Amino acid sequence: MISRVTLFSLLLGLMLGAGLLLWSVAQRDACTPYLLGEKPAQTSEYVESGTRTIEVPCNDWFMRQPLRVQVLCMLDLALAVVFVLNALSDLREWLESRRRWRQTS
């Protein structure tokens, strides 16, 4: 049997991941022409990081995102870890109950 925590962590993680993906697709920045393969395009972007401005390569999607999006990505990763750990626990419990059922019959 699958626990509620496993189901809810899977559903919340999928919803958050889909929301981040949809948000990312809708955003255009200075790296968009480079990522689309246009020849005369810049290969990096300047990003505000606290009180500093740093140059981030266009291939580094995570570092080019605002802090809120980075936090949501980390939350999505944490939900994925919770889901995997709970799914493994559910699988272990299911195998143990199946083994006990075979011993009694």
MMTF fields as JSON, N, C-alpha, C and O atoms, coordinates in Angstrom:
{
  "mmtfVersion": "1.0.0",
  "mmtfProducer": "UNKNOWN",
  "numBonds": 419,
  "numAtoms": 420,
  "numGroups": 105,
  "numChains": 1,
  "numModels": 1,
  "chainsPerModel": [1],
  "groupsPerChain": [105],
  "chainIdList": ["A"],
  "bondAtomList": [4, 2, 8, 6, 12, 10, 16, 14, 20, 18, 24, 22, 28, 26, 32, 30, 36, 34, 40, 38, 44, 42, 48, 46, 52, 50, 56, 54, 60, 58, 64, 62, 68, 66, 72, 70, 76, 74, 80, 78, 84, 82, 88, 86, 92, 90, 96, 94, 100, 98, 104, 102, 108, 106, 112, 110, 116, 114, 120, 118, 124, 122, 128, 126, 132, 130, 136, 134, 140, 138, 144, 142, 148, 146, 152, 150, 156, 154, 160, 158, 164, 162, 168, 166, 172, 170, 176, 174, 180, 178, 184, 182, 188, 186, 192, 190, 196, 194, 200, 198, 204, 202, 208, 206, 212, 210, 216, 214, 220, 218, 224, 222, 228, 226, 232, 230, 236, 234, 240, 238, 244, 242, 248, 246, 252, 250, 256, 254, 260, 258, 264, 262, 268, 266, 272, 270, 276, 274, 280, 278, 284, 282, 288, 286, 292, 290, 296, 294, 300, 298, 304, 302, 308, 306, 312, 310, 316, 314, 320, 318, 324, 322, 328, 326, 332, 330, 336, 334, 340, 338, 344, 342, 348, 346, 352, 350, 356, 354, 360, 358, 364, 362, 368, 366, 372, 370, 376, 374, 380, 378, 384, 382, 388, 386, 392, 390, 396, 394, 400, 398, 404, 402, 408, 406, 412, 410, 416, 414],
  "bondOrderList": [1, 1, 1, 1, 1, 1, 1, 1, 1, 1, 1, 1, 1, 1, 1, 1, 1, 1, 1, 1, 1, 1, 1, 1, 1, 1, 1, 1, 1, 1, 1, 1, 1, 1, 1, 1, 1, 1, 1, 1, 1, 1, 1, 1, 1, 1, 1, 1, 1, 1, 1, 1, 1, 1, 1, 1, 1, 1, 1, 1, 1, 1, 1, 1, 1, 1, 1, 1, 1, 1, 1, 1, 1, 1, 1, 1, 1, 1, 1, 1, 1, 1, 1, 1, 1, 1, 1, 1, 1, 1, 1, 1, 1, 1, 1, 1, 1, 1, 1, 1, 1, 1, 1, 1],
  "groupList": [{"groupName": "MET", "atomNameList": ["N", "CA", "C", "O"], "elementList": ["N", "C", "C", "O"], "formalChargeList": [0, 0, 0, 0], "bondAtomList": [1, 0, 2, 1, 3, 2], "bondOrderList": [1, 1, 2], "singleLetterCode": "M", "chemCompType": "L-PEPTIDE LINKING"}, {"groupName": "ILE", "atomNameList": ["N", "CA", "C", "O"], "elementList": ["N", "C", "C", "O"], "formalChargeList": [0, 0, 0, 0], "bondAtomList": [1, 0, 2, 1, 3, 2], "bondOrderList": [1, 1, 2], "singleLetterCode": "I", "chemCompType": "L-PEPTIDE LINKING"}, {"groupName": "SER", "atomNameList": ["N", "CA", "C", "O"], "elementList": ["N", "C", "C", "O"], "formalChargeList": [0, 0, 0, 0], "bondAtomList": [1, 0, 2, 1, 3, 2], "bondOrderList": [1, 1, 2], "singleLetterCode": "S", "chemCompType": "L-PEPTIDE LINKING"}, {"groupName": "ARG", "atomNameList": ["N", "CA", "C", "O"], "elementList": ["N", "C", "C", "O"], "formalChargeList": [0, 0, 0, 0], "bondAtomList": [1, 0, 2, 1, 3, 2], "bondOrderList": [1, 1, 2], "singleLetterCode": "R", "chemCompType": "L-PEPTIDE LINKING"}, {"groupName": "VAL", "atomNameList": ["N", "CA", "C", "O"], "elementList": ["N", "C", "C", "O"], "formalChargeList": [0, 0, 0, 0], "bondAtomList": [1, 0, 2, 1, 3, 2], "bondOrderList": [1, 1, 2], "singleLetterCode": "V", "chemCompType": "L-PEPTIDE LINKING"}, {"groupName": "THR", "atomNameList": ["N", "CA", "C", "O"], "elementList": ["N", "C", "C", "O"], "formalChargeList": [0, 0, 0, 0], "bondAtomList": [1, 0, 2, 1, 3, 2], "bondOrderList": [1, 1, 2], "singleLetterCode": "T", "chemCompType": "L-PEPTIDE LINKING"}, {"groupName": "LEU", "atomNameList": ["N", "CA", "C", "O"], "elementList": ["N", "C", "C", "O"], "formalChargeList": [0, 0, 0, 0], "bondAtomList": [1, 0, 2, 1, 3, 2], "bondOrderList": [1, 1, 2], "singleLetterCode": "L", "chemCompType": "L-PEPTIDE LINKING"}, {"groupName": "PHE", "atomNameList": ["N", "CA", "C", "O"], "elementList": ["N", "C", "C", "O"], "formalChargeList": [0, 0, 0, 0], "bondAtomList": [1, 0, 2, 1, 3, 2], "bondOrderList": [1, 1, 2], "singleLetterCode": "F", "chemCompType": "L-PEPTIDE LINKING"}, {"groupName": "GLY", "atomNameList": ["N", "CA", "C", "O"], "elementList": ["N", "C", "C", "O"], "formalChargeList": [0, 0, 0, 0], "bondAtomList": [1, 0, 2, 1, 3, 2], "bondOrderList": [1, 1, 2], "singleLetterCode": "G", "chemCompType": "PEPTIDE LINKING"}, {"groupName": "ALA", "atomNameList": ["N", "CA", "C", "O"], "elementList": ["N", "C", "C", "O"], "formalChargeList": [0, 0, 0, 0], "bondAtomList": [1, 0, 2, 1, 3, 2], "bondOrderList": [1, 1, 2], "singleLetterCode": "A", "chemCompType": "L-PEPTIDE LINKING"}, {"groupName": "TRP", "atomNameList": ["N", "CA", "C", "O"], "elementList": ["N", "C", "C", "O"], "formalChargeList": [0, 0, 0, 0], "bondAtomList": [1, 0, 2, 1, 3, 2], "bondOrderList": [1, 1, 2], "singleLetterCode": "W", "chemCompType": "L-PEPTIDE LINKING"}, {"groupName": "GLN", "atomNameList": ["N", "CA", "C", "O"], "elementList": ["N", "C", "C", "O"], "formalChargeList": [0, 0, 0, 0], "bondAtomList": [1, 0, 2, 1, 3, 2], "bondOrderList": [1, 1, 2], "singleLetterCode": "Q", "chemCompType": "L-PEPTIDE LINKING"}, {"groupName": "ASP", "atomNameList": ["N", "CA", "C", "O"], "elementList": ["N", "C", "C", "O"], "formalChargeList": [0, 0, 0, 0], "bondAtomList": [1, 0, 2, 1, 3, 2], "bondOrderList": [1, 1, 2], "singleLetterCode": "D", "chemCompType": "L-PEPTIDE LINKING"}, {"groupName": "CYS", "atomNameList": ["N", "CA", "C", "O"], "elementList": ["N", "C", "C", "O"], "formalChargeList": [0, 0, 0, 0], "bondAtomList": [1, 0, 2, 1, 3, 2], "bondOrderList": [1, 1, 2], "singleLetterCode": "C", "chemCompType": "L-PEPTIDE LINKING"}, {"groupName": "PRO", "atomNameList": ["N", "CA", "C", "O"], "elementList": ["N", "C", "C", "O"], "formalChargeList": [0, 0, 0, 0], "bondAtomList": [1, 0, 2, 1, 3, 2], "bondOrderList": [1, 1, 2], "singleLetterCode": "P", "chemCompType": "L-PEPTIDE LINKING"}, {"groupName": "TYR", "atomNameList": ["N", "CA", "C", "O"], "elementList": ["N", "C", "C", "O"], "formalChargeList": [0, 0, 0, 0], "bondAtomList": [1, 0, 2, 1, 3, 2], "bondOrderList": [1, 1, 2], "singleLetterCode": "Y", "chemCompType": "L-PEPTIDE LINKING"}, {"groupName": "GLU", "atomNameList": ["N", "CA", "C", "O"], "elementList": ["N", "C", "C", "O"], "formalChargeList": [0, 0, 0, 0], "bondAtomList": [1, 0, 2, 1, 3, 2], "bondOrderList": [1, 1, 2], "singleLetterCode": "E", "chemCompType": "L-PEPTIDE LINKING"}, {"groupName": "LYS", "atomNameList": ["N", "CA", "C", "O"], "elementList": ["N", "C", "C", "O"], "formalChargeList": [0, 0, 0, 0], "bondAtomList": [1, 0, 2, 1, 3, 2], "bondOrderList": [1, 1, 2], "singleLetterCode": "K", "chemCompType": "L-PEPTIDE LINKING"}, {"groupName": "ASN", "atomNameList": ["N", "CA", "C", "O"], "elementList": ["N", "C", "C", "O"], "formalChargeList": [0, 0, 0, 0], "bondAtomList": [1, 0, 2, 1, 3, 2], "bondOrderList": [1, 1, 2], "singleLetterCode": "N", "chemCompType": "L-PEPTIDE LINKING"}],
  "groupTypeList": [0, 1, 2, 3, 4, 5, 6, 7, 2, 6, 6, 6, 8, 6, 0, 6, 8, 9, 8, 6, 6, 6, 10, 2, 4, 9, 11, 3, 12, 9, 13, 5, 14, 15, 6, 6, 8, 16, 17, 14, 9, 11, 5, 2, 16, 15, 4, 16, 2, 8, 5, 3, 5, 1, 16, 4, 14, 13, 18, 12, 10, 7, 0, 3, 11, 14, 6, 3, 4, 11, 4, 6, 13, 0, 6, 12, 6, 9, 6, 9, 4, 4, 7, 4, 6, 18, 9, 6, 2, 12, 6, 3, 16, 10, 6, 16, 2, 3, 3, 3, 10, 3, 11, 5, 2],
  "groupIdList": [1, 2, 3, 4, 5, 6, 7, 8, 9, 10, 11, 12, 13, 14, 15, 16, 17, 18, 19, 20, 21, 22, 23, 24, 25, 26, 27, 28, 29, 30, 31, 32, 33, 34, 35, 36, 37, 38, 39, 40, 41, 42, 43, 44, 45, 46, 47, 48, 49, 50, 51, 52, 53, 54, 55, 56, 57, 58, 59, 60, 61, 62, 63, 64, 65, 66, 67, 68, 69, 70, 71, 72, 73, 74, 75, 76, 77, 78, 79, 80, 81, 82, 83, 84, 85, 86, 87, 88, 89, 90, 91, 92, 93, 94, 95, 96, 97, 98, 99, 100, 101, 102, 103, 104, 105],
  "secStructList": [7, 7, 7, 2, 2, 2, 2, 2, 2, 2, 2, 2, 2, 2, 2, 2, 2, 2, 2, 2, 2, 2, 2, 2, 2, 2, 7, 7, 7, 6, 6, 2, 2, 2, 2, 6, 6, 7, 1, 1, 7, 7, 1, 3, 3, 3, 3, 3, 3, 6, 6, 3, 3, 3, 3, 3, 3, 6, 6, 7, 6, 4, 4, 4, 1, 7, 2, 2, 2, 2, 2, 2, 2, 2, 2, 2, 2, 2, 2, 2, 2, 2, 2, 2, 2, 2, 2, 2, 2, 2, 2, 2, 2, 2, 2, 2, 2, 2, 2, 2, 2, 2, 2, 2, 7],
  "xCoordList": [0.826, 0.0, 0.884, 1.919, 0.491, 1.267, 0.765, -0.438, 1.702, 1.316, 0.899, 1.2, 0.205, -0.245, 0.932, 0.911, 1.946, 3.108, 3.774, 4.202, 3.863, 4.456, 3.642, 4.201, 2.347, 1.49, 1.526, 1.682, 1.382, 1.361, 2.709, 2.75, 3.816, 5.129, 5.343, 5.956, 4.844, 4.941, 4.106, 4.594, 2.861, 1.985, 2.462, 2.46, 2.872, 3.351, 4.64, 4.824, 5.53, 6.776, 6.535, 7.183, 5.606, 5.283, 4.635, 4.951, 3.733, 3.083, 4.095, 4.068, 4.969, 5.973, 6.946, 7.305, 7.372, 8.272, 7.635, 8.281, 6.372, 5.665, 5.496, 5.636, 5.201, 5.072, 6.383, 6.4, 7.484, 8.789, 9.137, 9.689, 8.821, 9.089, 8.283, 8.819, 7.003, 6.167, 6.632, 6.617, 7.039, 7.54, 8.828, 9.012, 9.722, 11.007, 10.829, 11.536, 9.902, 9.668, 9.136, 9.442, 8.355, 7.748, 8.729, 8.461, 9.85, 10.805, 11.796, 12.313, 12.05, 13.07, 14.115, 13.783, 15.37, 16.454, 17.506, 17.274, 18.656, 19.703, 20.299, 20.91, 20.131, 20.683, 19.749, 20.16, 18.526, 17.57, 18.057, 17.952, 18.588, 19.08, 20.209, 20.277, 21.093, 22.202, 21.663, 22.115, 20.697, 20.145, 19.326, 19.165, 18.804, 18.07, 19.002, 18.547, 20.309, 21.285, 21.607, 22.229, 21.222, 21.548, 23.034, 23.603, 23.644, 25.103, 25.567, 26.406, 25.063, 25.576, 24.86, 24.052, 25.155, 24.489, 25.534, 26.582, 25.247, 26.179, 26.124, 25.083, 27.244, 27.337, 27.243, 27.32, 27.078, 26.931, 26.01, 25.665, 25.624, 24.71, 25.192, 25.734, 24.997, 25.338, 24.119, 23.018, 24.341, 23.259, 23.582, 24.713, 22.577, 22.73, 22.712, 21.789, 23.729, 23.809, 24.101, 25.257, 23.037, 23.2, 23.687, 22.983, 24.894, 25.454, 26.433, 27.009, 26.627, 27.589, 26.873, 25.722, 27.562, 27.111, 28.118, 29.309, 27.648, 28.544, 28.159, 27.002, 29.151, 28.923, 28.668, 29.488, 27.523, 27.122, 26.99, 26.342, 27.603, 27.453, 25.996, 25.245, 25.603, 24.216, 23.843, 22.667, 24.835, 24.55, 24.195, 23.683, 24.445, 24.175, 22.792, 22.682, 21.746, 20.368, 20.084, 19.479, 20.513, 20.174, 20.7, 19.983, 21.937, 22.54, 21.977, 22.117, 21.347, 20.756, 19.36, 18.789, 18.807, 17.445, 17.418, 18.405, 16.285, 16.142, 16.192, 15.987, 16.465, 16.605, 15.344, 15.438, 14.159, 12.902, 12.817, 12.396, 13.214, 13.158, 14.188, 13.912, 15.351, 16.358, 15.855, 16.071, 15.187, 14.642, 13.556, 13.505, 12.692, 11.648, 12.248, 11.72, 13.334, 14.016, 14.577, 14.497, 15.142, 15.67, 14.531, 14.687, 13.397, 12.227, 11.737, 11.363, 11.736, 11.328, 12.283, 11.848, 13.569, 14.55, 14.323, 14.425, 14.017, 13.736, 12.488, 12.457, 11.459, 10.253, 10.558, 9.975, 11.455, 11.85, 12.557, 12.329, 13.411, 14.105, 13.1, 13.183, 12.151, 11.116, 10.309, 10.013, 9.953, 9.188, 9.978, 9.44, 11.226, 12.026, 12.195, 12.046, 12.504, 12.688, 11.398, 11.422, 10.265, 8.994, 8.576, 7.993, 8.858, 8.532, 9.35, 8.829, 10.619, 11.448, 10.947, 10.946, 10.523, 9.966, 8.668, 8.45, 7.808, 6.566, 6.851, 6.186, 7.831, 8.199, 8.731, 8.399, 9.56, 10.092, 8.969, 8.954, 8.032, 6.901, 6.031, 5.558, 5.818, 5.016, 5.693, 5.026, 7.014, 7.734, 7.717, 7.606, 7.827, 7.798, 6.416, 6.32, 5.363, 4.008, 3.73, 3.05, 4.25, 4.084, 4.813, 4.301, 6.024, 6.783, 6.056, 6.006, 5.482, 4.735, 3.479, 3.117, 2.813, 1.621, 1.951, 1.173, 3.093, 3.493, 3.852, 3.62, 4.417, 4.768, 3.541, 3.551, 2.488, 1.288, 0.406, -0.411, 0.543, -0.318, 0.348, -0.265],
  "yCoordList": [-1.165, 0.0, 1.247, 1.272, 2.258, 3.485, 4.471, 4.699, 5.05, 5.969, 7.335, 7.683, 8.084, 9.418, 10.363, 11.176, 10.249, 11.121, 10.882, 11.83, 9.621, 9.302, 9.91, 10.53, 9.742, 10.284, 11.803, 12.396, 12.44, 13.901, 14.5, 15.536, 13.868, 14.4, 14.244, 15.107, 13.153, 12.976, 14.026, 14.682, 14.184, 15.137, 16.574, 17.336, 16.957, 18.317, 18.576, 19.652, 17.588, 17.729, 17.863, 18.674, 17.075, 17.171, 18.512, 19.118, 18.975, 20.264, 21.412, 22.314, 21.378, 22.433, 22.401, 23.446, 21.197, 21.075, 21.546, 22.218, 21.199, 21.652, 23.166, 23.811, 23.735, 25.186, 25.892, 26.912, 25.357, 25.947, 25.84, 26.777, 24.716, 24.537, 25.52, 26.141, 25.658, 26.599, 28.04, 28.828, 28.387, 29.723, 29.958, 31.024, 28.965, 29.098, 29.254, 30.042, 28.521, 28.607, 29.982, 30.482, 30.595, 31.891, 33.051, 34.151, 32.834, 33.913, 34.054, 33.061, 35.273, 35.564, 36.459, 37.399, 36.146, 36.976, 37.142, 36.783, 37.682, 37.953, 36.674, 36.714, 35.544, 34.28, 33.539, 32.551, 33.987, 33.282, 33.132, 32.033, 34.182, 33.984, 32.958, 32.182, 32.952, 31.989, 30.567, 29.661, 30.381, 29.046, 28.572, 27.367, 29.505, 29.144, 28.871, 28.451, 29.103, 28.777, 29.904, 29.655, 31.114, 32.239, 32.554, 32.528, 32.847, 33.047, 34.308, 34.196, 35.513, 36.7, 36.907, 37.825, 36.068, 36.17, 36.105, 35.481, 36.744, 36.705, 35.344, 34.687, 34.929, 33.6, 33.659, 32.624, 34.852, 34.978, 36.144, 36.946, 36.203, 37.252, 37.75, 36.979, 39.028, 39.591, 39.499, 39.907, 38.952, 38.694, 39.366, 39.306, 40.005, 40.613, 39.508, 38.695, 39.486, 38.506, 39.258, 39.484, 39.635, 40.422, 41.815, 42.572, 42.159, 43.473, 43.426, 44.452, 42.259, 42.102, 41.824, 41.388, 42.079, 41.689, 40.679, 40.978, 39.483, 38.432, 38.029, 38.145, 37.553, 37.083, 35.581, 34.82, 35.165, 33.754, 33.259, 33.912, 32.097, 31.557, 31.203, 30.842, 31.306, 31.02, 29.551, 29.229, 28.673, 27.25, 26.941, 25.856, 27.845, 27.631, 28.209, 29.343, 27.417, 27.879, 28.246, 29.284, 27.41, 27.593, 28.925, 29.633, 29.261, 30.481, 31.748, 32.828, 31.649, 32.824, 33.143, 34.175, 32.277, 32.453, 33.336, 33.414, 34.002, 34.791, 33.879, 32.669, 34.484, 33.726, 32.92, 31.784, 33.5, 32.782, 31.486, 30.454, 31.542, 30.351, 29.326, 28.127, 29.771, 28.852, 28.139, 26.938, 28.88, 28.272, 27.249, 26.168, 27.588, 26.643, 25.39, 24.292, 25.544, 24.374, 23.476, 22.25, 24.101, 23.316, 22.627, 21.494, 23.296, 22.693, 21.505, 20.473, 21.647, 20.553, 19.374, 18.222, 19.651, 18.592, 17.898, 16.675, 18.674, 18.088, 17.207, 16.144, 17.64, 16.818, 15.535, 14.494, 15.589, 14.379, 13.402, 12.194, 13.924, 13.056, 12.432, 11.241, 13.233, 12.712, 11.624, 10.588, 11.858, 10.86, 9.559, 8.485, 9.637, 8.423, 7.654, 6.432, 8.354, 7.669, 7.014, 5.886, 7.716, 7.125, 5.985, 5.007, 6.086, 5.001, 3.767, 2.653, 3.943, 2.798, 2.181, 0.959, 3.019, 2.509, 1.741, 0.682, 2.273, 1.572, 0.239, -0.757, 0.217, -1.026, -2.056, -3.238, -1.601, -2.509, -3.084, -4.281, -2.236, -2.71, -3.685, -4.678, -3.408, -4.295, -5.652, -6.683, -5.671, -6.94, -7.72, -8.946, -7.013, -7.673, -8.268, -9.386, -7.544, -8.074, -9.249, -10.204, -9.175, -10.302, -11.546, -12.66, -11.341, -12.472, -13.081, -14.303, -12.223, -12.733, -13.48, -14.493, -12.986, -13.634, -15.014, -15.952, -15.153, -16.448, -17.436, -18.637, -16.941, -17.837, -18.362, -19.486, -17.566, -18.014, -18.911, -19.654, -18.868, -19.709, -20.966, -21.762],
  "zCoordList": [0.0, 0.0, 0.0, 0.666, -0.728, -0.833, 0.216, 0.348, 0.957, 2.029, 1.47, 0.328, 2.307, 1.906, 1.672, 0.748, 2.509, 2.36, 1.009, 0.351, 0.594, -0.702, -1.831, -2.736, -1.786, -2.842, -2.875, -3.943, -1.715, -1.682, -2.068, -2.732, -1.663, -2.049, -3.554, -4.182, -4.14, -5.581, -6.309, -7.229, -5.9, -6.575, -6.412, -7.378, -5.203, -4.979, -5.746, -6.314, -5.761, -6.511, -8.003, -8.664, -8.545, -9.969, -10.3, -11.324, -9.44, -9.687, -9.622, -10.459, -8.647, -8.511, -9.683, -10.224, -10.077, -11.219, -12.511, -13.315, -12.72, -13.923, -13.91, -14.95, -12.762, -12.65, -12.942, -13.632, -12.423, -12.705, -14.184, -14.761, -14.794, -16.216, -17.061, -17.978, -16.752, -17.489, -17.292, -18.238, -16.09, -15.829, -16.61, -17.196, -16.621, -17.304, -18.809, -19.437, -19.389, -20.83, -21.21, -22.292, -20.348, -20.649, -20.47, -20.952, -19.793, -19.529, -20.677, -21.188, -21.07, -22.075, -21.408, -20.687, -21.664, -21.141, -22.229, -23.383, -21.863, -22.843, -23.427, -24.494, -22.747, -23.225, -24.186, -24.794, -24.333, -25.18, -26.622, -27.167, -27.273, -28.645, -28.723, -29.675, -27.728, -27.711, -27.589, -28.289, -26.701, -26.495, -27.689, -27.883, -28.499, -29.71, -30.878, -31.943, -30.699, -31.723, -32.677, -33.709, -32.389, -33.258, -33.139, -32.048, -34.263, -34.299, -33.567, -32.673, -33.901, -33.191, -31.854, -31.711, -30.905, -29.601, -28.501, -28.665, -27.394, -26.269, -25.591, -25.579, -25.031, -24.41, -22.895, -22.233, -22.334, -20.882, -20.581, -21.449, -19.307, -18.862, -17.507, -16.715, -17.241, -15.937, -15.032, -15.4, -13.834, -12.888, -11.568, -11.087, -10.988, -9.663, -8.612, -8.572, -7.77, -6.692, -5.396, -5.037, -4.71, -3.492, -3.847, -4.516, -3.398, -3.702, -4.869, -5.231, -5.456, -6.543, -7.856, -7.873, -8.934, -10.266, -10.791, -10.877, -11.143, -11.619, -13.035, -13.44, -13.776, -15.132, -15.074, -14.561, -15.607, -15.571, -17.008, -17.826, -17.331, -18.683, -18.974, -18.067, -20.233, -20.617, -20.37, -20.2, -20.352, -20.127, -18.677, -18.399, -17.755, -16.333, -15.994, -15.528, -16.234, -16.059, -14.611, -14.342, -13.679, -12.273, -11.728, -11.021, -12.051, -11.502, -12.138, -11.564, -13.305, -13.947, -13.418, -13.771, -12.58, -12.084, -10.842, -10.11, -10.602, -9.36, -8.124, -8.216, -6.994, -5.75, -5.437, -4.974, -5.686, -5.407, -6.214, -5.692, -7.474, -8.33, -7.861, -7.876, -7.453, -6.936, -5.679, -5.513, -4.8, -3.577, -3.934, -3.346, -4.895, -5.317, -5.953, -5.774, -6.684, -7.251, -6.148, -6.229, -5.121, -3.996, -3.243, -2.789, -3.107, -2.479, -3.305, -2.749, -4.612, -5.491, -5.343, -5.329, -5.235, -5.018, -3.669, -3.575, -2.637, -1.322, -1.372, -0.752, -2.106, -2.262, -3.009, -2.708, -3.974, -4.697, -3.762, -3.831, -2.891, -1.923, -0.952, -0.656, -0.458, 0.447, -0.25, 0.346, -1.514, -2.259, -2.395, -2.128, -2.8, -3.008, -1.703, -1.683, -0.618, 0.661, 1.138, 1.632, 0.995, 1.406, 0.488, 0.956, -0.801, -1.726, -1.392, -1.438, -1.058, -0.665, 0.636, 0.787, 1.569, 2.825, 2.576, 3.165, 1.705, 1.366, 0.697, 0.981, -0.186, -0.87, 0.119, 0.032, 1.062, 2.075, 2.936, 3.222, 3.346, 4.153, 3.365, 3.917, 2.078, 1.249, 1.101, 1.191, 0.873, 0.742, 2.05, 2.042, 3.176, 4.479, 4.761, 5.267, 4.443, 4.669, 3.734, 4.112, 2.534, 1.593, 2.1, 1.999, 2.652, 3.203, 4.399, 4.536, 5.278, 6.42, 5.977, 6.575, 4.932, 4.424, 3.863, 4.042, 3.186, 2.637, 3.739, 3.596, 4.835, 5.932, 6.654, 7.156, 6.713, 7.431, 6.573, 7.117, 5.253, 4.418, 3.95, 3.24]
}
